[in-house]
């Protein structure tokens, strides 16, 4: 076996190990039996109907949409400010500050959740959906900053300088020139942050209090065997939604980079 054949076999085995469990979700979601085992009993869609009839699930879904939508907007705004400052201005200790912003990417979520919980308990702040938003914003800002730093770095600075030479203020030049060019990156950041927040469990479980988001609700339902098939149906939908959102985010990110490159080349000419 050649080195290339061995590498290809390793890649196939790795992908199977990574995605085979995910592919089993829709298989059992359409299984006619409530027992999660082979052989399959038959094909049915009743678990999806059962899922839609669960009022508590719909409430948890609403909570997650509120949390994820708020997280996406706030994290993207803060990430845009951080990316703009990191790519356009000379700030003392900029490297260290950027490192602190990116630190939540490498910290375990359970450490972040416990730290925020201790602070909230010390200050007497009651746990709610908004305390979950605080935790999710913290872990989403690094991703937003990374995406938007690439967008700002790819933008030709001469475009902003030309706008200022023509009489625009820094604020109007940013609004009229910079913002439209980096808008695909902003949308990509929002979709990425929304997906991360929607799928995150540990922080939501620690900081939600009596307000149950979707991830915590799913975890609780697995204690009841009769509820498992409906949760597998929900998991299948979430996997599909996550893949679609990440795919759109990546498409917009690449489109934004290509657009910025084209605009920059036009400005140079």
N, C-alpha and C positions, 0 to 999 in steps of 0.2 A: 504494500500500500504506500503510495507516494504521500509526501507531506501535504499536498493540496487536497488529496482525497481524505486524509485524516482530518484536516481542518474543516472540510465540508461536512463530514459525518458528525464532528463535534457541534457544528452550527445547527444541524438538523436536530440532534438530540437536545441541545440547549433550548431551541424553540419549542420542541415538544414538551419538555419539562416546564417551560414557562407558561405556555398557552393551553396545554391539554386540560388542566383543571377548569380554566375559564370556559372552554368549549363544552365541558360537561354540563354547565348551567342550563343552557337551552334544551339540552337532551332530556334532562330530568324535569325541566319546567313543562315540557309537553308530554310527560309520562302520565299514563292514566292511573298509576298507583301512588299512594302517599308514602310508600316505602322507597327509600333512595337506594336502589340496588338493581343489578342486572340479574336476569333478563328483564327488558321493559315489558310492561303489561299492555300497552297500546298507546294510541295517539289521542290527545285531548287538549282543549284550550280552556278548560274550566278553571284552572288555577289562576289564569289571568283575570277571569270574571270574579273569582273569589277575592282577589287582591283589590279590585276596584270597589268592592262592596264593603271594605274595611274602613270605617270612619276614622279610626285612630291612625291608620296608615296615611290617609289623606291629610289629616292634621299634621302628622310628622313631615309629610312632603311639603306642605305649606310652610312649616317652620324652616325646613332646609332651603327652600327657594328664597325666603326672606334673608336668611343668613348668607347664603352663597351669593345672592345678588348684591347685598350690601358689602360683602367682603370684596367682590370683584371690583366694584366702583372705588372703594376707599383704598384698597391695595394698589390699584392701578394709578390713582392720583398721586399717592405717596411714592410709588415706584418711579413715576415720571419725574417727579421733583428730584429724587435721588439720582436718577440716570442723567438728567439735565445738568445737575451740579457736578457730577463725576466726569462728564464728557466735555463740558464747556467752560468750567471755571477752575481757577487755581485756589484750592482750599487747603489751609494748614492741616497736616496729618490726614490728607485725603485717602491715602491707602488704608490706613487704620480704620477710618470711618466706614469706608466701603466694606472692609472686612467684617466690621461689626454688623452692618446691614445684612450681609450674606450669611452670617453665622447660623441663623435658624435652619438653614438648609442641611447642616451637619449635626445639629443637636437633636436628640431623640424627642419625639413629640410628647412623650410622657413626662420628660423633664420640664418642657415648656408648660405643659398643662398644670403640673404640680406647683411650679413657681408662680404662675398667674393666680392659681387658686389660693395660695398662701397670701398673696398681696390683697386679693379681694376679701378674704376673710379678715385680714388685719384692718382693712379700711371700712369694713361693714357694708360693702356693696353686695346686694343680693344677686344671686345667679339668675341669668335670664338668657334670652337669645342674643342679646347685645354683648354679654360677656363671652359668648362663643365667637361672635364677630371679632372681638378684640384678639382672641387667640388665633383665629384663622387669618386675620390681617397680618399678624406677626410672621406667620410661616409663609404667607403668599408674597409679601413684599420682595424677598430675594428673587423669586421667579420673575416678578414684574420688572424689577430693576435690571435683571440680566437681559430680558427681551428688549426693553426700551433702550438700554445702553447700546445694544447692537444697532437699533434703529437710528439713534442720535449720532453714533459714530460714523454711520454710513452716509449721513447727510452732509452735502458739500456746504461748508461754512460760507463760501462766497455768495451763496444765494441770500442768506440773511444780511450779509454785508452790503450786497447790491440793493436790497430793499431799504436799508438804513440810508444809503447814499442817495436814494430817491426820495427821502423825506419821511420814511416811516419811523415810528418810535420802536424801541425794542419790544414792547408789548404787542404792538400791531404787527410787527414783522413776524413775531412768533405765531400770532393768531392767523395771519394770512398766508405765510410761507411754510413755517416749520410744522405747525399742527396738521395741516392737510397731508403733508408728505409722510409724517410718522403715524397717521391715523390707522393704517393697517396694523402697525405694531401695537397701538393702543387697544384695538379690538382684539388682537391676538392675546395680549396680556389679560384682558378681561375674561376671555373664554377660558384661558388656562387657569386663572385664579378661581373662576366659578367651578371648574371641574375639580380642582384640588379641594376646595371647601366642601363641595357636595359629597366627595368620597371620604373625607377625613372623619375618623371615629374617635380617637383617643381624647383630643381636646374637647370635642362636642360632648363626650360622655362625662368628662370631669367638670365642665363649666356650664352645662345646660340646666342644672337644677331640675325642676319639674317640667321644663319645656323640652320635650323630646324631639330631636331632629331625626332625620330618616335613618342615618347610619346607626344611631343608638337604638332606634326602634327595631331595626332588623336584628341587631345583636340580641335584644330581649326576646324576640319571637322564636329564636332557635332553641329556647328551652322547652318549647311545646312541639312535639313531633308532627302534630296535625297541621301546624302552621308552616312547616318547612317548605312544602311544594310551592305555596304562594310566594314565599320569600325568594325561592329560586326563580320564579317568574319575574319578580321585581328585579332581582339581580341581573337577569338577562337584559331587561330594558335598560338598566343603569350602565351595563357594559357597553351596549350599543350606543347609548347617549354619550358616554365618555369618549369612545372612539371617534364618534362624529365631531364632538366639540374639539378634541385635540387635533383631529385632521384639519378642520376648518382653521383653527388657530395657526397651525404650521403653514397652511396654504397662504393665509393672510400675511404671516411673517415673511415668507419668501417673496410674495408679491410686493410687499412694502419695500424690501431690500432692493428688488429689481427696479421698482418705481423710483426710489431715491437715487439709485445708480444712474438711471436714465436722465433724471432731472439734473444730477450733478454733471453728467457729461454735456448736457445742453448748456449748462451755465458756463462750463469751461470754454466751450466753443464761442 
